[in-house]
């Protein structure tokens, strides 16, 4: 388990899958992530089986938050495409429990994920992609130190229109300061 003050991470369990399916049925939750269609339980089970075959450092983690003195599952996070030669990875995060949005928990979870990236995995750089219209996510990423590195024009398609995708990154030296 990876533990912070109000946030902790643990491995995904099969028993978490129904919750993930419920989250991904909500268009607001899916907004801005790679999954743009609701997920069925069989597809979520396929995802779970596939993730178990990935290297351990690239397996998704469950985000639990300390709410009213008990731990509650609120989302998922993890690393994708770790490049050990360059010492970098793409990070991803999803806060699926909408009742816990706008409370700083996403930023706290990302901060804990970066601490793990830089202090445990010894990565030098973390980066992510975010659609330009997802202001909530952009503010959260900037809050923990991510900076805009580039813009891919009309690189995604949502709600009948092409939208820009931003690349944001943070270096270990930036995070440490």
N, C-alpha and C positions, 0 to 999 in steps of 0.2 A: 504494500500500500504506500502511496505517496501522499503525504499529509501536509496541509497548510493550516491556517487559522480557522477559516470557515469552509474550506474546500478540501476534499481528498479525492484521490483517484484509486480505482481498483480495476481489475480485469472484467471484461464483459462476461456475463453468465447467460446461459440459454434462457433462464427465467426473466432476463431483462427484455427479451425480444418483443413480447406483447406491448410493452411500454413504448418501444421504438416505433412499432407499427402505428400505434395511436398518434404519436408525435408527427410522423410523416404523412398522416392522413390530413393534417392541417396545412393549407396553403401558406399561411403566415409563417409557420415553422420551416417549411421547405424553401421559402423565399431566400434566394441567394446561395443555396447550396447546390451541389452537383445533382442531387436527386430531385427531379422536377415532377415526378409522378408519385402518387401514393404507393406505399409498399405493402404487398401481401405478406402474410405469415410465411408461406412457402419460400418466397423470394428473400425474406429476412433471414430465414434459416439457411438458405444457400449462402448469403453474405456471411453469416456467422461461421459456417464450415470453411469457407474460403479464407476468412481472416485468421483462423487457427493455423493455416498452412503458411502464413507470412512469418518473416522473422519476428521474434518476440518484441523487439524494439519498435516494430511497425504495426503491432496489434492495437486496436482501438481500446481506449480506456473509458470507464464510466466515471462521470463527474457526480460526486455526492456533495451536498451542502448541509451544513449544520443549521437546521431550522427548528426553533423551539426545543432545543436540547436533544434532537434526534437527527440522524443522518437520512437525507432524502435524495433519491436519484433525480437529477435535474438535467443531465445532458451527457454528451460524449465528446471525446477529443482524441488527438493522437498525431503521430508523425507519418508522413507518406514519402516514399522515394528518398530514403536516406542515402546520401552520397558520402561514404566514409572517406574517400580520397580527398574530396573538396571540404568535407566536414560541414555539411549543410543538410537541411531537411525542410520539406514543406510541412506546415502545421495546419491542422483543421480543428474546428470547435463547433459544437451545436448545443445551444441551450434549448432543450425541447419543452421544458415546463414554462409556459408563457407567464404563469403567475409569479415567476421569479426573474422576469426580465426587468431591466432598468433598476437593479438593486446592487450593481457592482460585482455580482457573482461571476459573470462572464470574464470581466477584466481580471478578477482574482484567480480564476481558473487558468487563464492564459498566462498570468504571471507565474503560477506554479508550474505550468507546462514548460515555460522558458527556463525556469530554475532547473528543472529536470534535464532539459536539452543541453544547457551550458555547463552545469555542475556535475551531472551524472554521465550523460552520453558524450560529454566533451565536444559538442558541436561548436562551430565558430559562427554560423549564420542560420537563422530561421527565416522563412518567408511564407507568404500566403497570397492567395488570390481572393478578391472580393469585388462584387459588382458595384459599380460607381454609385448606384442609387441606394445602397444599403448604408445609410448614414449612421445608424445605431452601431453596426459592426465596425465601421471605420473609426468612429470616436473611441470605441472600446480598444481597438488596436493601437491607436495613437496614444491613448492613456498609458499603455504599458511600454511605449517606446518605439513601436513600428513607424517607419517612415515610408513615404511614397517613393517607389523606385521606377515605376513606369505605368503606362496606360496602353492597353490593347483596345483599339477602337472597334466598336461593334463586334466584340468577340463572344457575346452570348446572346441568347434570344429568349425573351420572357414577355408574356402578356402581349403578344403580337408585334413586338418591336425588338430591334437589335439594340443592345446596350453595351457600354464600355466595361471592361474588366480592369481593375487596378492590381498592380503587384506592389506589395508592401514587404519590407524586410527589416530585420534587426540583427546587429552584430553582437557578439559576446561582449566586446569592449563597451558598446553603447548600453547594453543591458546592465552591466556591472556598475556603470557610473550612475 
